Structure formats: C-alpha cells, structure tokens
C-alpha cells in the first residue's frame, strides 16, 4: 500500500507493474484475506495499526476485483486507463512532440517489442501494452528466481529505457511541464 502510493506519485510505470503484481498475488491466494494476512501482511515489520491499514487496503482491492470481474484475469480499470494514457503519450511523443530522444529509444526497442508480440500467447493491441507485458514477465521470472537468458536481458534493457523515458514524460505531462519542442512551438 505504501509502495503503491509512492509509485503512483512518482513513476506511473512502476505503479502499474507493482499493481499487476499485487493482482497476481491476491489471485494466488484465492482472494482470501486471511491467507494474505498470514503470508503477506504479517511479514511487514510495522505497527499493528499499519498492519490493519494494509489489511483494509487488501480487502478493498479484493472487493474491487470482484466488482470489476477480474477475479481470474484482467486488470483494475484504473490501471487500464493508465495504460491508455501511456499509449496515447507514446504516440504523441513520436509524432506531435517529436521527442527525438524518445524516438531513438523507441526505434531501438521496436524489434524487441515485435519479437514479444510474436511470442505472446495473448495478443496485445498496442506497443506499450506489449512492452509492459514483457517487463512484467521478466519481473515475474526474477521473483521466481528463474534463469533469464542474456538475449532476453538485452532485449528488456532496450524496452526498459524506452518505458523509463515514457514514465518521465508522463510525470511531466501530469505536472503540466511537458512542452512542445521549440520547432513546434510556433
């Protein structure tokens, strides 16, 4: 909960990835708050008051998952909205804003994103969705202490750099400080 709050304020990409992980964690425990209490909440070295606050957060998430019909799969509607905003910003950085740094990062990541699209069992509609799913997949592998090939690590680096820049520009957009390049600012 505290981590989610921090990420939401500072890095939307990390927030989305973190919350995808939380969704999977909740599902892995069959949306059972008592299992989450035993296996997750009790592991935190915080006050009883903080544990109660964390439990209430998980209870709210479970209730929301049920009401949104994402018990077995899918993501919170809020996260889907953020993904759409990131997709829109991705396209805007490439075209309207003509962010040359982002354009170069996207060009480097593109072959790896295309490769992910080919390998994905579930077809993503958008490049950013594919990229984020790839990053999440690697995160899950790391959490499960699975071996990650050097080729995959290299591919993920290009995608990570592009997504990190996108997150930085998203933060600027939310703060109202993202500006058009001087060439476009006529």
N, CA, C and O of each residue as an XYZ file, in Angstrom:
744
protein
N       0.822     -1.182      0.000
C       0.000      0.000      0.000
C       0.866      1.244      0.000
O       0.642      2.162     -0.790
N       1.855      1.280      0.883
C       2.738      2.442      0.957
C       3.585      2.532     -0.302
O       3.828      3.621     -0.822
N       4.033      1.382     -0.787
C       4.833      1.336     -2.003
C       3.985      1.783     -3.186
O       4.434      2.575     -4.014
N       2.772      1.280     -3.264
C       1.866      1.651     -4.355
C       1.640      3.152     -4.365
O       1.685      3.782     -5.422
N       1.402      3.714     -3.221
C       1.157      5.153     -3.115
C       2.365      5.944     -3.610
O       2.221      6.914     -4.354
N       3.556      5.522     -3.191
C       4.789      6.205     -3.612
C       4.969      6.112     -5.127
O       5.250      7.113     -5.785
N       4.806      4.903     -5.678
C       4.961      4.729     -7.121
C       3.932      5.542     -7.900
O       4.258      6.135     -8.929
N       2.707      5.572     -7.419
C       1.653      6.300     -8.126
C       1.991      7.778     -8.238
O       1.660      8.429     -9.229
N       2.649      8.296     -7.220
C       3.020      9.713     -7.213
C       4.270      9.997     -8.029
O       4.430     11.102     -8.549
N       5.167      9.007     -8.150
C       6.481      9.293     -8.737
C       6.778      8.606    -10.063
O       7.543      9.141    -10.866
N       6.193      7.433    -10.317
C       6.514      6.699    -11.539
C       5.343      5.793    -11.909
O       5.172      4.716    -11.340
N       4.546      6.242    -12.863
C       3.314      5.525    -13.207
C       3.593      4.122    -13.732
O       2.802      3.208    -13.500
N       4.698      3.942    -14.428
C       5.035      2.618    -14.954
C       5.308      1.653    -13.807
O       4.795      0.534    -13.799
N       6.114      2.081    -12.840
C       6.382      1.228    -11.687
C       5.092      0.945    -10.922
O       4.902     -0.154    -10.401
N       4.211      1.937    -10.857
C       2.930      1.736    -10.186
C       2.105      0.653    -10.884
O       1.580     -0.247    -10.230
N       1.992      0.740    -12.202
C       1.206     -0.247    -12.954
C       1.809     -1.640    -12.774
O       1.086     -2.596    -12.495
N       3.122     -1.758    -12.932
C       3.773     -3.066    -12.777
C       3.589     -3.604    -11.359
O       3.329     -4.793    -11.174
N       3.721     -2.743    -10.371
C       3.541     -3.152     -8.975
C       2.107     -3.640     -8.736
O       1.889     -4.665     -8.091
N       1.152     -2.902     -9.258
C      -0.239     -3.288     -9.038
C      -0.596     -4.559     -9.807
O      -1.420     -5.344     -9.337
N       0.003     -4.779    -10.975
C      -0.203     -6.052    -11.667
C       0.302     -7.193    -10.787
O      -0.314     -8.255    -10.696
N       1.440     -6.943    -10.143
C       1.989     -7.958     -9.228
C       1.033     -8.195     -8.056
O       0.805     -9.340     -7.666
N       0.488     -7.142     -7.508
C      -0.457     -7.261     -6.391
C      -1.705     -8.038     -6.831
O      -2.209     -8.879     -6.087
N      -2.197     -7.755     -8.038
C      -3.353     -8.511     -8.546
C      -3.035    -10.008     -8.575
O      -3.839    -10.829     -8.133
N      -1.860    -10.353     -9.098
C      -1.465    -11.761     -9.185
C      -1.260    -12.375     -7.799
O      -1.597    -13.537     -7.572
N      -0.713    -11.597     -6.888
C      -0.535    -12.064     -5.512
C      -1.886    -12.394     -4.886
O      -2.052    -13.446     -4.269
N      -2.838    -11.500     -5.048
C      -4.176    -11.719     -4.498
C      -4.812    -12.958     -5.128
O      -5.415    -13.775     -4.432
N      -4.675    -13.092     -6.432
C      -5.232    -14.267     -7.123
C      -4.564    -15.555     -6.637
O      -5.228    -16.576     -6.455
N      -3.252    -15.498     -6.429
C      -2.538    -16.705     -5.996
C      -3.017    -17.179     -4.630
O      -2.824    -18.341     -4.273
N      -3.636    -16.296     -3.873
C      -4.166    -16.646     -2.559
C      -5.682    -16.733     -2.589
O      -6.347    -16.652     -1.555
N      -6.215    -16.898     -3.790
C      -7.656    -17.106     -3.993
C      -8.529    -16.018     -3.386
O      -9.637    -16.291     -2.925
N      -8.033    -14.791     -3.386
C      -8.753    -13.647     -2.844
C      -9.152    -13.860     -1.378
O     -10.164    -13.336     -0.913
N      -8.349    -14.625     -0.676
C      -8.598    -14.966      0.726
C      -7.803    -14.019      1.622
O      -6.580    -14.126      1.720
N      -8.501    -13.096      2.270
C      -7.835    -12.090      3.088
C      -7.066    -12.714      4.246
O      -6.042    -12.176      4.665
N      -7.542    -13.834      4.766
C      -6.825    -14.487      5.875
C      -5.489    -15.051      5.397
O      -4.495    -14.981      6.120
N      -5.454    -15.607      4.192
C      -4.193    -16.103      3.627
C      -3.241    -14.936      3.373
O      -2.038    -15.044      3.611
N      -3.780    -13.836      2.897
C      -2.953    -12.641      2.665
C      -2.429    -12.111      3.999
O      -1.273    -11.698      4.097
N      -3.271    -12.126      5.009
C      -2.855    -11.686      6.343
C      -1.669    -12.528      6.825
O      -0.653    -11.981      7.254
N      -1.799    -13.862      6.755
C      -0.746    -14.769      7.235
C       0.543    -14.667      6.417
O       1.640    -14.602      6.972
N       0.395    -14.655      5.100
C       1.554    -14.782      4.224
C       2.181    -13.481      3.764
O       3.338    -13.462      3.343
N       1.436    -12.402      3.841
C       1.952    -11.125      3.345
C       2.008    -10.081      4.454
O       3.082     -9.583      4.794
N       0.868     -9.760      5.007
C       0.775     -8.643      5.953
C       1.609     -8.888      7.200
O       2.291     -7.981      7.678
N       1.561    -10.100      7.728
C       2.320    -10.402      8.946
C       3.832    -10.300      8.743
O       4.577    -10.137      9.710
N       4.285    -10.395      7.504
C       5.724    -10.303      7.214
C       6.245     -8.870      7.336
O       7.447     -8.655      7.494
N       5.344     -7.896      7.264
C       5.761     -6.500      7.394
C       6.143     -6.197      8.840
O       5.427     -6.556      9.774
N       7.255     -5.546      9.002
C       7.687     -5.137     10.343
C       7.214     -3.713     10.593
O       7.987     -2.756     10.570
N       5.917     -3.617     10.833
C       5.277     -2.337     11.086
C       4.337     -2.498     12.287
O       4.112     -3.607     12.772
N       3.805     -1.390     12.745
C       2.899     -1.414     13.893
C       1.608     -2.162     13.552
O       1.271     -2.359     12.384
N       0.908     -2.566     14.591
C      -0.385     -3.230     14.398
C      -1.357     -2.306     13.674
O      -2.172     -2.754     12.868
N      -1.262     -1.021     13.967
C      -2.127     -0.040     13.303
C      -1.844     -0.014     11.798
O      -2.775      0.043     10.994
N      -0.575     -0.057     11.417
C      -0.205     -0.080      9.999
C      -0.649     -1.379      9.348
O      -1.110     -1.377      8.207
N      -0.514     -2.494     10.069
C      -0.968     -3.781      9.527
C      -2.472     -3.752      9.274
O      -2.946     -4.293      8.274
N      -3.223     -3.122     10.175
C      -4.674     -3.007      9.992
C      -4.986     -2.158      8.758
O      -5.924     -2.451      8.016
N      -4.204     -1.119      8.549
C      -4.380     -0.255      7.384
C      -4.070     -1.026      6.089
O      -4.788     -0.895      5.097
N      -3.008     -1.821      6.108
C      -2.625     -2.632      4.949
C      -3.705     -3.674      4.664
O      -4.064     -3.914      3.511
N      -4.215     -4.287      5.726
C      -5.282     -5.288      5.555
C      -6.509     -4.643      4.909
O      -7.101     -5.211      3.992
N      -6.884     -3.471      5.383
C      -8.044     -2.776      4.815
C      -7.813     -2.481      3.332
O      -8.743     -2.567      2.530
N      -6.573     -2.134      2.965
C      -6.234     -1.877      1.568
C      -6.432     -3.139      0.734
O      -7.032     -3.090     -0.339
N      -5.928     -4.265      1.226
C      -6.106     -5.537      0.515
C      -7.587     -5.922      0.434
O      -8.047     -6.419     -0.594
N      -8.318     -5.693      1.507
C      -9.761     -6.001      1.481
C     -10.465     -5.182      0.405
O     -11.314     -5.696     -0.323
N     -10.100     -3.894      0.313
C     -10.688     -3.036     -0.722
C     -10.324     -3.527     -2.124
O     -11.159     -3.519     -3.028
N      -9.065     -3.955     -2.294
C      -8.641     -4.463     -3.603
C      -9.417     -5.728     -3.972
O      -9.840     -5.889     -5.117
N      -9.601     -6.616     -3.009
C     -10.351     -7.853     -3.257
C     -11.788     -7.518     -3.648
O     -12.328     -8.088     -4.596
N     -12.395     -6.607     -2.925
C     -13.766     -6.208     -3.233
C     -13.838     -5.603     -4.642
O     -14.765     -5.886     -5.402
N     -12.866     -4.782     -4.971
C     -12.821     -4.149     -6.291
C     -12.612     -5.181     -7.402
O     -13.222     -5.083     -8.466
N     -11.752     -6.168     -7.153
C     -11.518     -7.221     -8.145
C     -12.814     -7.981     -8.413
O     -13.128     -8.301     -9.560
N     -13.548     -8.260     -7.372
C     -14.828     -8.967     -7.541
C     -15.825     -8.101     -8.302
O     -16.494     -8.579     -9.218
N     -15.924     -6.834     -7.926
C     -16.917     -5.970     -8.568
C     -16.565     -5.692    -10.032
O     -17.461     -5.482    -10.850
N     -15.268     -5.687    -10.372
C     -14.854     -5.439    -11.752
C     -14.764     -6.730    -12.571
O     -14.472     -6.689    -13.766
N     -15.014     -7.871    -11.931
C     -14.990     -9.141    -12.649
C     -13.600     -9.548    -13.119
O     -13.443    -10.124    -14.196
N     -12.593     -9.246    -12.304
C     -11.212     -9.593    -12.675
C     -10.611    -10.582    -11.670
O      -9.416    -10.540    -11.375
N     -11.446    -11.450    -11.166
C     -11.007    -12.430    -10.176
C      -9.975    -13.390    -10.765
O      -8.987    -13.715    -10.107
N     -10.194    -13.842    -11.989
C      -9.292    -14.820    -12.596
C      -8.262    -14.191    -13.520
O      -7.150    -14.706    -13.642
N      -8.604    -13.105    -14.163
C      -7.666    -12.426    -15.055
C      -8.136    -11.012    -15.306
O      -9.260    -10.641    -14.967
N      -7.254    -10.226    -15.906
C      -7.581     -8.838    -16.189
C      -6.958     -7.917    -15.162
O      -6.321     -8.354    -14.203
N      -7.158     -6.638    -15.390
C      -6.545     -5.628    -14.536
C      -7.597     -4.622    -14.062
O      -8.643     -4.447    -14.688
N      -7.293     -3.975    -12.955
C      -8.154     -2.923    -12.434
C      -8.399     -1.896    -13.539
O      -7.495     -1.593    -14.318
N      -9.598     -1.370    -13.606
C      -9.936     -0.389    -14.643
C      -9.019      0.828    -14.564
O      -8.676      1.405    -15.595
N      -8.624      1.219    -13.379
C      -7.704      2.344    -13.204
C      -6.389      2.074    -13.945
O      -5.845      2.965    -14.597
N      -5.885      0.844    -13.840
C      -4.627      0.504    -14.498
C      -4.790      0.484    -16.009
O      -3.880      0.881    -16.737
N      -5.930      0.030    -16.482
C      -6.214      0.042    -17.914
C      -6.247      1.475    -18.429
O      -5.755      1.758    -19.522
N      -6.823      2.371    -17.647
C      -6.840      3.791    -18.030
C      -5.430      4.356    -18.098
O      -5.104      5.095    -19.027
N      -4.593      4.020    -17.132
C      -3.205      4.486    -17.181
C      -2.488      3.946    -18.411
O      -1.702      4.654    -19.041
N      -2.762      2.689    -18.750
C      -2.146      2.103    -19.942
C      -2.590      2.847    -21.199
O      -1.784      3.056    -22.106
N      -3.833      3.242    -21.265
C      -4.317      4.011    -22.417
C      -3.650      5.382    -22.465
O      -3.294      5.860    -23.542
N      -3.479      6.014    -21.313
C      -2.785      7.309    -21.275
C      -1.340      7.161    -21.730
O      -0.828      8.001    -22.471
N      -0.683      6.091    -21.285
C       0.706      5.852    -21.693
C       0.793      5.573    -23.196
O       1.729      6.017    -23.860
N      -0.174      4.846    -23.718
C      -0.210      4.563    -25.158
C      -0.394      5.857    -25.949
O       0.286      6.085    -26.949
N      -1.299      6.680    -25.500
C      -1.538      7.966    -26.160
C      -0.285      8.840    -26.092
O       0.102      9.456    -27.085
N       0.338      8.890    -24.931
C       1.547      9.691    -24.786
C       2.662      9.136    -25.665
O       3.403      9.905    -26.276
N       2.790      7.824    -25.737
C       3.783      7.180    -26.603
C       3.626      7.694    -28.037
O       4.597      8.129    -28.657
N       2.414      7.641    -28.550
C       2.157      8.109    -29.916
C       2.433      9.612    -30.052
O       2.970     10.061    -31.065
N       2.068     10.370    -29.041
C       2.287     11.817    -29.077
C       3.765     12.177    -29.046
O       4.195     13.108    -29.728
N       4.540     11.444    -28.259
C       5.979     11.708    -28.202
C       6.645     11.406    -29.539
O       7.594     12.083    -29.935
N       6.149     10.400    -30.221
C       6.714     10.027    -31.521
C       6.312     11.000    -32.629
O       7.077     11.218    -33.568
N       5.130     11.578    -32.526
C       4.613     12.390    -33.628
C       4.493     13.866    -33.259
O       5.265     14.689    -33.751
N       3.557     14.203    -32.419
C       3.277     15.602    -32.100
C       4.469     16.283    -31.426
O       4.918     17.341    -31.865
N       4.972     15.670    -30.361
C       6.072     16.280    -29.611
C       7.413     16.093    -30.301
O       8.363     16.835    -30.053
N       7.478     15.097    -31.166
C       8.722     14.776    -31.872
C       9.902     14.753    -30.906
O      10.930     15.389    -31.137
N       9.730     14.012    -29.831
C      10.762     13.845    -28.809
C      11.854     12.958    -29.409
O      11.713     11.736    -29.460
N      12.944     13.582    -29.863
C      13.983     12.837    -30.583
C      14.629     11.755    -29.720
O      14.954     10.679    -30.221
N      14.816     12.026    -28.438
C      15.377     11.000    -27.554
C      14.434      9.805    -27.467
O      14.867      8.655    -27.539
N      13.143     10.086    -27.311
C      12.168      9.003    -27.228
C      12.068      8.265    -28.559
O      11.967      7.038    -28.585
N      12.095      9.001    -29.651
C      12.039      8.365    -30.968
C      13.188      7.370    -31.138
O      12.988      6.272    -31.656
N      14.382      7.751    -30.703
C      15.551      6.866    -30.815
C      15.393      5.640    -29.900
O      15.680      4.514    -30.309
N      14.943      5.864    -28.683
C      14.727      4.748    -27.760
C      13.659      3.784    -28.294
O      13.799      2.566    -28.183
N      12.599      4.342    -28.869
C      11.530      3.507    -29.438
C      12.051      2.722    -30.643
O      11.691      1.561    -30.839
N      12.887      3.354    -31.435
C      13.465      2.682    -32.609
C      14.327      1.499    -32.170
O      14.285      0.436    -32.789
N      15.102      1.681    -31.110
C      15.946      0.597    -30.595
C      15.111     -0.531    -29.976
O      15.465     -1.705    -30.085
N      14.019     -0.168    -29.336
C      13.171     -1.161    -28.667
C      12.235     -1.884    -29.630
O      11.797     -3.000    -29.350
N      11.929     -1.261    -30.752
C      10.920     -1.785    -31.684
C      11.121     -3.246    -32.080
O      10.163     -4.016    -32.010
N      12.324     -3.668    -32.495
C      12.473     -5.088    -32.875
C      12.182     -6.042    -31.710
O      11.642     -7.130    -31.911
N      12.539     -5.632    -30.513
C      12.286     -6.463    -29.331
C      10.805     -6.508    -28.982
O      10.300     -7.542    -28.544
N      10.118     -5.408    -29.172
C       8.669     -5.375    -28.951
C       7.983     -6.261    -29.985
O       7.055     -7.001    -29.658
N       8.440     -6.185    -31.228
C       7.867     -7.037    -32.283
C       8.084     -8.515    -31.968
O       7.196     -9.340    -32.186
N       9.259     -8.843    -31.457
C       9.554    -10.226    -31.086
C       8.638    -10.678    -29.944
O       8.157    -11.811    -29.937
N       8.403     -9.790    -28.988
C       7.472    -10.111    -27.897
C       6.067    -10.359    -28.428
O       5.378    -11.274    -27.977
N       5.646     -9.541    -29.391
C       4.314     -9.715    -29.983
C       4.180    -11.107    -30.586
O       3.148    -11.760    -30.437
N       5.234    -11.555    -31.271
C       5.200    -12.879    -31.903
C       5.105    -13.983    -30.860
O       4.409    -14.978    -31.065
N       5.808    -13.809    -29.734
C       5.862    -14.845    -28.702
C       4.651    -14.839    -27.778
O       4.353    -15.844    -27.131
N       3.959    -13.717    -27.717
C       2.847    -13.568    -26.764
C       1.686    -14.478    -27.124
O       1.233    -14.520    -28.268
N       1.220    -15.203    -26.121
C       0.039    -16.035    -26.322
C      -1.201    -15.153    -26.440
O      -2.108    -15.421    -27.228
N      -1.212    -14.099    -25.636
C      -2.317    -13.143    -25.673
C      -1.827    -11.931    -26.479
O      -0.884    -11.252    -26.076
N      -2.456    -11.678    -27.583
C      -2.023    -10.585    -28.432
C      -2.378     -9.238    -27.794
O      -3.527     -8.993    -27.426
N      -1.387     -8.388    -27.673
C      -1.595     -7.038    -27.173
C      -2.035     -6.159    -28.338
O      -1.605     -6.347    -29.476
N      -2.869     -5.230    -28.041
C      -3.360     -4.331    -29.079
C      -2.380     -3.206    -29.367
O      -2.358     -2.667    -30.473
N      -1.575     -2.853    -28.385
C      -0.725     -1.684    -28.507
C       0.712     -2.018    -28.129
O       0.964     -2.924    -27.334
N       1.648     -1.275    -28.710
C       3.068     -1.492    -28.422
C       3.386     -1.344    -26.944
O       4.148     -2.134    -26.387
N       2.810     -0.343    -26.313
C       3.105     -0.106    -24.896
C       2.588     -1.261    -24.056
O       3.246     -1.663    -23.096
N       1.439     -1.798    -24.391
C       0.908     -2.954    -23.670
C       1.850     -4.151    -23.823
O       2.125     -4.862    -22.856
N       2.337     -4.363    -25.045
C       3.290     -5.455    -25.286
C       4.558     -5.243    -24.481
O       5.059     -6.169    -23.843
N       5.078     -4.024    -24.512
C       6.307     -3.713    -23.778
C       6.126     -3.922    -22.279
O       6.987     -4.507    -21.622
N       5.016     -3.448    -21.745
C       4.755     -3.587    -20.309
C       4.552     -5.050    -19.934
O       5.025     -5.490    -18.887
N       3.853     -5.806    -20.777
C       3.684     -7.230    -20.503
C       5.029     -7.938    -20.490
O       5.259     -8.826    -19.669
N       5.915     -7.551    -21.393
C       7.260     -8.130    -21.409
C       8.027     -7.816    -20.143
O       8.663     -8.696    -19.564
N       7.972     -6.566    -19.710
C       8.659     -6.180    -18.475
C       8.076     -6.923    -17.279
O       8.808     -7.363    -16.392
N       6.757     -7.056    -17.265
C       6.116     -7.771    -16.161
C       6.527     -9.238    -16.160
O       6.783     -9.818    -15.105
N       6.588     -9.830    -17.342
C       7.005    -11.229    -17.444
C       8.397    -11.460    -16.890
O       8.639    -12.446    -16.195
N       9.307    -10.557    -17.195
C      10.673    -10.672    -16.676
C      10.683    -10.459    -15.161
O      11.420    -11.133    -14.441
N       9.870     -9.529    -14.685
C       9.757     -9.305    -13.238
C       9.299    -10.581    -12.542
O       9.851    -10.955    -11.507
N       8.303    -11.246    -13.095
C       7.792    -12.488    -12.512
C       8.886    -13.559    -12.518
O       9.062    -14.277    -11.533
N       9.614    -13.663    -13.620
C      10.719    -14.633    -13.681
C      11.745    -14.360    -12.586
O      12.211    -15.283    -11.918
N      12.094    -13.080    -12.405
C      13.075    -12.712    -11.363
C      12.543    -13.044     -9.971
O      13.273    -13.568     -9.129
N      11.266    -12.736     -9.734
C      10.671    -13.025     -8.428
C      10.666    -14.522     -8.136
O      10.789    -14.946     -6.987
N      10.523    -15.313     -9.196
C      10.531    -16.770     -9.050
C      11.931    -17.363     -9.183
O      12.101    -18.579     -9.267
N      12.939    -16.470     -9.201
C      14.342    -16.876     -9.283
C      14.609    -17.802    -10.470
O      15.346    -18.781    -10.356
N      13.998    -17.477    -11.606
C      14.194    -18.236    -12.841
C      15.339    -17.618    -13.634
O      15.619    -16.423    -13.538
N      15.982    -18.459    -14.409
C      17.077    -18.016    -15.266
C      16.519    -17.161    -16.408
O      15.506    -17.508    -17.016
N      17.183    -16.057    -16.687
C      16.789    -15.180    -17.778
C      17.965    -15.115    -18.743
O      19.076    -14.750    -18.359
N      17.713    -15.468    -19.987
C      18.793    -15.526    -20.972
C      19.405    -14.142    -21.193
O      18.772    -13.117    -20.942
N      20.632    -14.139    -21.660
C      21.316    -12.876    -21.935
C      20.593    -12.106    -23.040
O      20.497    -10.880    -22.986
N      20.090    -12.824    -24.035
C      19.356    -12.175    -25.128
C      18.097    -11.480    -24.595
O      17.779    -10.359    -24.990
N      17.395    -12.160    -23.699
C      16.198    -11.560    -23.104
C      16.567    -10.342    -22.269
O      15.880     -9.323    -22.323
N      17.643    -10.438    -21.501
C      18.087     -9.303    -20.699
C      18.437     -8.110    -21.583
O      18.100     -6.971    -21.259
N      19.114     -8.372    -22.701
C      19.470     -7.293    -23.628
C      18.224     -6.662    -24.236
O      18.136     -5.440    -24.361
N      17.260     -7.500    -24.613
C      16.011     -7.002    -25.188
C      15.254     -6.146    -24.175
O      14.736     -5.079    -24.505
N      15.200     -6.630    -22.947
C      14.481     -5.913    -21.901
C      15.133     -4.563    -21.604
O      14.441     -3.600    -21.275
N      16.444     -4.488    -21.718
C      17.132     -3.205    -21.489
C      16.640     -2.138    -22.460
O      16.402     -0.998    -22.062
N      16.488     -2.499    -23.727
C      16.029     -1.504    -24.699
C      14.598     -1.068    -24.391
O      14.263      0.113    -24.480
N      13.772     -2.028    -24.033
C      12.378     -1.718    -23.704
C      12.318     -0.900    -22.425
O      11.552      0.060    -22.338
N      13.119     -1.270    -21.431
C      13.130     -0.551    -20.150
C      13.528      0.902    -20.323
O      12.944      1.791    -19.703
N      14.523      1.144    -21.170
C      14.970      2.528    -21.395
C      13.859      3.355    -22.035
O      13.624      4.500    -21.653
N      13.185      2.763    -23.008
C      12.086      3.473    -23.662
C      10.966      3.753    -22.654
O      10.457      4.871    -22.577
N      10.593      2.736    -21.891
C       9.497      2.882    -20.926
C       9.872      3.855    -19.808
O       9.018      4.602    -19.330
N      11.134      3.855    -19.387
C      11.577      4.798    -18.347
C      11.436      6.238    -18.840
O      11.007      7.118    -18.094
N      11.799      6.466    -20.091
C      11.657      7.817    -20.657
C      10.177      8.185    -20.763
O       9.786      9.317    -20.479
N       9.367      7.220    -21.171
C       7.928      7.454    -21.251
C       7.365      7.824    -19.878
O       6.546      8.736    -19.769
N       7.799      7.124    -18.837
C       7.336      7.411    -17.471
C       7.744      8.819    -17.039
O       6.972      9.535    -16.402
N       8.953      9.195    -17.393
C       9.449     10.541    -17.054
C       8.603     11.604    -17.763
O       8.241     12.618    -17.167
N       8.300     11.366    -19.016
C       7.492     12.324    -19.770
C       6.043     12.330    -19.265
O       5.384     13.369    -19.283
N       5.557     11.187    -18.824
C       4.212     11.109    -18.248
C       4.137     11.993    -17.000
O       3.175     12.737    -16.802
N       5.166     11.894    -16.172
C       5.199     12.711    -14.958
C       5.168     14.198    -15.324
O       4.450     14.981    -14.702
N       5.939     14.571    -16.322
C       5.928     15.969    -16.775
C       4.545     16.357    -17.284
O       4.059     17.454    -17.007
N       3.917     15.458    -18.026
C       2.585     15.733    -18.554
C       1.611     15.984    -17.399
O       0.824     16.929    -17.441
N       1.669     15.139    -16.375
C       0.762     15.293    -15.234
C       1.041     16.578    -14.454
O       0.132     17.190    -13.893
N       2.316     16.976    -14.430
C       2.691     18.214    -13.734
C       2.420     19.452    -14.579
O       2.484     20.575    -14.079
N       2.119     19.250    -15.856
C       1.875     20.373    -16.754
C       3.147     21.008    -17.282
O       3.123     22.147    -17.749
N       4.270     20.277    -17.213
C       5.545     20.851    -17.662
C       6.056     20.236    -18.963
O       7.148     20.582    -19.414
N       5.298     19.339    -19.568
C       5.693     18.754    -20.846
C       5.402     19.781    -21.930
O       4.264     20.227    -22.080
N       6.410     20.147    -22.671
C       6.247     21.198    -23.683
C       6.605     20.680    -25.068
O       7.366     19.725    -25.223
N       6.044     21.327    -26.050
C       6.383     21.012    -27.431
C       7.807     21.476    -27.706
O       8.278     22.426    -27.081
N       8.500     20.816    -28.634
C       9.836     21.279    -28.995
C       9.749     22.693    -29.576
O       8.707     23.090    -30.097
N      10.824     23.433    -29.486
C      10.848     24.811    -29.972
C      10.433     24.905    -31.440
O       9.786     25.872    -31.840
N      10.793     23.928    -32.224
C      10.428     23.901    -33.632
C       8.922     23.879    -33.791
O       8.380     24.495    -34.709
N       8.237     23.167    -32.895
C       6.787     23.035    -32.990
C       6.047     24.170    -32.279
O       4.850     24.357    -32.497
N       6.732     24.910    -31.453
C       6.056     25.880    -30.588
C       5.716     27.187    -31.250
O       5.686     28.212    -30.570
N       5.459     27.207    -32.531
C       5.119     28.449    -33.225
C       3.753     28.961    -32.827
O       3.315     30.000    -33.322
